[in-house]
Amino acid sequence: MASLTRSWQGVQELRVRLGDGDEVPALSYPLLTGEVAVGDEVLLNVSAYERSLGTGGFALVVASPTRVRAGEQAAASVVASPGHLVKARYSPSQAMVLGVDEQESGHHALLRDADSLDGTPVVVADLHSSLPAVVAGARWAAAESGRPAPVVAYVMTDGGALPAWFSRTAAALREAGWIAATVTTGQSFGGDLEAVSVHSGLLAAHLVVEADLVVVTQGPGNLGTGTRWGFSGVSAGEAVNATATLGGRPVAALRVSGADERARHHGLSHHSTTAYGRVALAAADVVVPRVTPDLPVFDAALERLHEGVRRDAAALAQAPARHRIVEVTVTPGLDESLRSTPVRLSTMGRTLDQDPAAFYAAAAAGVHAARLLAG
């Protein structure tokens, strides 16, 4: 290991010198591999790095032979967990964690027979990059109505990154108090709370975190194949069903882009029409943003884009679930709220100014969810 670049909760970002002298960026998860230090020898997985993947474009530390030879116990914090939930099961980096819903948990009695979200609004989004925008929208709407910012829980599904530690966004939002807790579900792990399924994760967000509002989306690094069904965001439709099954209020955030060069993602993404139009069998409030000329980024192209989104989203009202279409006006104040987030807004490498439609759609869903809290 040549240098430690920076670190945040659960992660060390490194520069590692290879045998040929080249240096590569790498990530180490101390709870899985133990702490590493400058000068340590490390074993790397470079598959994603060599393919130049976006969010996954790091080498990953698998182990440190230096630490093993020194007799130091790797993954001590995970191994010491009193729980028996195994995440990333039967992979070399599987982690044993204490599930919020298992028998050893202090919350087991609370969750054992839990079966209702009691109408809690749950915003479901496809991309992890929507998370800060949804929360910004909810906080702005609360402030506009003179109410305190809602307590927000983030329920992370396992369609993207498995370690929640990988998300600098979630860590920064947690540190800033914008989210109260991250609940990792399915095979994902590393959250403030661990849950077996999205269903138990939602119940934990409601009953343990006591969240006013929940956001469900995959971790960073979504997977897509350019086919109708081969994308990890299909789980957004499943999250709508889970929310409705448990008596929550599903709010669907649309995936929208005005800058994506791929036709299937320009305007209203086919990911949204498939997940909400085909997978979701329960009705959700599908939030469609409306832009106005007083926005700092307004132009004719943005207006045309949103006209197309409204037209295409209207078809979701005729889907099997019979979704409710809700329009939310994006105001200059909401735009300013997006610009004041404690994290840098970025989706597919594009900023708010480069692709405002993407963040406006997510923020509008947050606005609507917060307004549901006001009755």
Sequence and secondary structure as in RCSB ss.txt:
>XXXX:A:sequence
MASLTRSWQGVQELRVRLGDGDEVPALSYPLLTGEVAVGDEVLLNVSAYERSLGTGGFALVVASPTRVRAGEQAA
ASVVASPGHLVKARYSPSQAMVLGVDEQESGHHALLRDADSLDGTPVVVADLHSSLPAVVAGARWAAAESGRPAP
VVAYVMTDGGALPAWFSRTAAALREAGWIAATVTTGQSFGGDLEAVSVHSGLLAAHLVVEADLVVVTQGPGNLGT
GTRWGFSGVSAGEAVNATATLGGRPVAALRVSGADERARHHGLSHHSTTAYGRVALAAADVVVPRVTPDLPVFDA
ALERLHEGVRRDAAALAQAPARHRIVEVTVTPGLDESLRSTPVRLSTMGRTLDQDPAAFYAAAAAGVHAARLLAG
>XXXX:A:secstr
  EEEEEETTEEEEEEE TTS EEEEEE HHHH    TT   EEE HHHHTT STT SEEEEE HHHHHTT  TT
HHHHT S  EEESTTSTT EEE BTTSTTSTTHHHHHT    TT EEEE SSTTHHHHHHHHHHHHHHHTT    
 EEEEEESSS SBGGG HHHHHHHHHTS SEEEE TT B SSEE SSHHHHHHHHHHTS  SEEEEEE SS  B 
SSSS BGGGHHHHHHHHHHHTT EEEEE  EESS  SGGGSEE HHHHHIIIII  S  EEEEEEE TTSTT  H
HHHHHHHHHHHHHGGGGGSTT  EEEEEEE HHHHHHHHT SS   BTTB TTT HHHHHHHHHHHHHHHHHHT 
